Amino acid sequence: MNNWSVPPLIALFLFPGGLFLFLWGLFYEWVDRKLVARLQNRVGPRWYQPLADLVKLLAKEEIVPEGSDPTLFYLLPVLALACAMTSALYLPMAGFMPAYSFRGDLIVALYLLSMLTIGLGVAGANTPNRFSLIGATRTLTQLFSYEAPFLLALLGPAIVAGSWRISEINFYTQQQPLWIMVTQPIGFLVALVGLMGKLELPPFDAPEAETEIVAGALTEYSGRGYALFRLGKNVELVIALTLVATFYLGGLANPLQFLVKTLGLLVFLAVLQTLFARLRIDQTVGLWWRIGALLAIAQLLILFVINLV
Amino acid sequence: MTSERKFIVPIGPQHPALKEPGHFEFTVDGEIVTDASVRLGYVHRGIEKGAEERSYIQDLYLFERICGICSHVHATAFALGVERLAGVEAPLRAQAIRSLVAEMERIHSHMLWLGVAAHEGGFDTLFMYSWRDREIVMDLLEAFTGNRVNYSVNLLGGVKCDVNESLRDQILRGMDQLEKRIQHYLNVVTTDRTFLARTEGVGRMTREQADLFGAVGPTARASGVPRDVRVDAPYAYYSTVPVRLITDERGDLLARFVVRINELFEAIRVIREILDHLPEGELTARMPRRIPAGETISRVEAPRGELFYFVKSNGGEKPERVKVRTPSLCNWGSVMQVAVGHKLADMPMILAGIDPCFSCNDRMVQLKRKDSQQWMSWEDLRQYGIEYYKKVL
């Protein structure tokens, strides 16, 4: 119940923005990769592998492909990473008070997160490579399919908490005797699967299906740009996990809760990743609009009815 | 197509989906494939020409290296052909061991394919597990022959590896283990919802199409074509231990999975039966150094389908001409037809569905166009290659 706050400069550069997000993102990428590897009967990477990849990529030459706009090409990775990191400021990272908070910051945080995906899509469309173009189309198609159900799923807790402010929702969920995961199971399910779609994890990895379109939207990226996009995705992983844990797993009151709850979610995601074959993009869209969106709306309707009674 | 400009997605010669070089061009309209073409020949190695420069014994090793996965059947086909020319028949025990290794090779090849096909569909867990269990049969093959891939079991007139009691027990134990695992994979492939969504009804080839395109092997059998050289024209030990023909009427990717997995069970059954009734006797028969003049064909059932060898001898120590036709080449035509109308995302799985093997089908082909025929001699071909690369560079 005791949430501490942090001074602004530290909030921007060290915690919860900046360094903390980088390191935590790399750490979670390693946990994810290692778990998936172990579940698939592989050995998996060592703990410093994501960091080593990052350093290696940063040291490599960045090649701007002919026919693409160089400004956009350089700018997009930075923008994507910056947006993902900015959204961390409104979240109770590591169980601390959000660095900044205002009414409706939930919507801002969510859209900042989506900027990363849009950045990916634009980056893919910016290069003349055919794999990138298809990857970009798929990325944006997927964005439009999961975004609405995911948003609706996060609105459920916001409605019962009576606030669109993440910090207030965090307080509210902490005070509940039952986790919202139990009281709104459908919403939790949709949020969880939406998380996987957002992070383009298997089985929703059609936008970067290597056996079809090499690396999808990022096919032409190398070196620094690729490193930043990857880092952006890692940051997004941490933020999205925090978001779902705040809303559905009884809030985050202290660093220990943060660690346990987000790691627990990550383990669950890793298991889900190993269970399925990749969905085609049309199957992904169908799944989201036919089932995901309907479930989320049903959840909202149930909430309204209960509120009225 | 509404727009005039075609959007062509090139796959290969270097692409993550391909483990060997081949070039495919898919014309797409959105995600739908409207046209497909294939270009092969990146790994042409001139093996047939090379065979004419070497003695029959050396050729046996050369042909084994046409394909790394089905090396044994190539050597078997060549040995059978040469033996027929020489009028020599390998002893029964040698024939039994040829069939035994061929079936073990089929297990390793089909399990390899299972993993690759699952990977193309983004189901890496199945890929990793099936390859882990493939190690069982790889280890057995190594214990048996000393090698994991190019076993070099065959000699002209017999085989050089024998099965003793302890090896027999080892193989039988391995088969028991494998049978359980394969049953599990059959369950996964036929019940996993996400996987079924990628295979059921995808890449369907009707029986008429399969006949028309001359599909062979499991690809044809999955479309209901009862075609298996082991059944139609038994060679080696298959007349004594008959093989049950496995077909499926559905013709889609799922059917190809089911047919191949059921063939694994059949291979295990055949291996057990051969080991139970292993005839006693010599391993080799005497072969003459010079093979009498004449020509013959020999057909064997490779894991991918019918493998065809033509051997012509002029009475010397070296063959006059050897022609190899591998099953992958027969199946390409069907893929390119079936691909049209599917989603781009299905392409890797449809390509993998015929279990393609690139390096084994890259050999000289006579180009037959509508109006002209073009033959190239070895010298012409060499000159053509030099000129071609001068232009490119």
HADDOCK unambig.tbl for C-alpha pairs under 7 A between the chains (distance, minus, plus):
assign (segid A and resid 40 and name CA) (segid B and resid 125 and name CA) 5.09 0.50 0.50
assign (segid A and resid 40 and name CA) (segid B and resid 128 and name CA) 6.04 0.50 0.50
assign (segid A and resid 40 and name CA) (segid B and resid 129 and name CA) 6.90 0.50 0.50
assign (segid A and resid 41 and name CA) (segid B and resid 128 and name CA) 6.68 0.50 0.50
assign (segid A and resid 41 and name CA) (segid B and resid 129 and name CA) 6.85 0.50 0.50
assign (segid A and resid 130 and name CA) (segid B and resid 9 and name CA) 6.47 0.50 0.50
assign (segid A and resid 210 and name CA) (segid B and resid 16 and name CA) 6.21 0.50 0.50
assign (segid A and resid 211 and name CA) (segid B and resid 16 and name CA) 5.53 0.50 0.50
assign (segid A and resid 211 and name CA) (segid B and resid 17 and name CA) 4.13 0.50 0.50
assign (segid A and resid 211 and name CA) (segid B and resid 120 and name CA) 5.68 0.50 0.50
assign (segid A and resid 211 and name CA) (segid B and resid 348 and name CA) 6.43 0.50 0.50
assign (segid A and resid 212 and name CA) (segid B and resid 17 and name CA) 6.63 0.50 0.50
assign (segid A and resid 212 and name CA) (segid B and resid 345 and name CA) 6.25 0.50 0.50
assign (segid A and resid 212 and name CA) (segid B and resid 348 and name CA) 6.39 0.50 0.50
assign (segid A and resid 214 and name CA) (segid B and resid 15 and name CA) 6.93 0.50 0.50
assign (segid A and resid 214 and name CA) (segid B and resid 16 and name CA) 6.15 0.50 0.50
assign (segid A and resid 274 and name CA) (segid B and resid 125 and name CA) 5.77 0.50 0.50
assign (segid A and resid 276 and name CA) (segid B and resid 123 and name CA) 6.22 0.50 0.50
assign (segid A and resid 276 and name CA) (segid B and resid 194 and name CA) 5.94 0.50 0.50
assign (segid A and resid 277 and name CA) (segid B and resid 121 and name CA) 6.23 0.50 0.50
assign (segid A and resid 277 and name CA) (segid B and resid 122 and name CA) 5.18 0.50 0.50
assign (segid A and resid 277 and name CA) (segid B and resid 123 and name CA) 4.07 0.50 0.50
assign (segid A and resid 277 and name CA) (segid B and resid 194 and name CA) 5.53 0.50 0.50
assign (segid A and resid 277 and name CA) (segid B and resid 195 and name CA) 5.32 0.50 0.50
assign (segid A and resid 278 and name CA) (segid B and resid 121 and name CA) 6.01 0.50 0.50
assign (segid A and resid 278 and name CA) (segid B and resid 122 and name CA) 4.58 0.50 0.50
assign (segid A and resid 278 and name CA) (segid B and resid 123 and name CA) 6.21 0.50 0.50
assign (segid A and resid 279 and name CA) (segid B and resid 194 and name CA) 6.92 0.50 0.50
assign (segid A and resid 280 and name CA) (segid B and resid 345 and name CA) 6.12 0.50 0.50
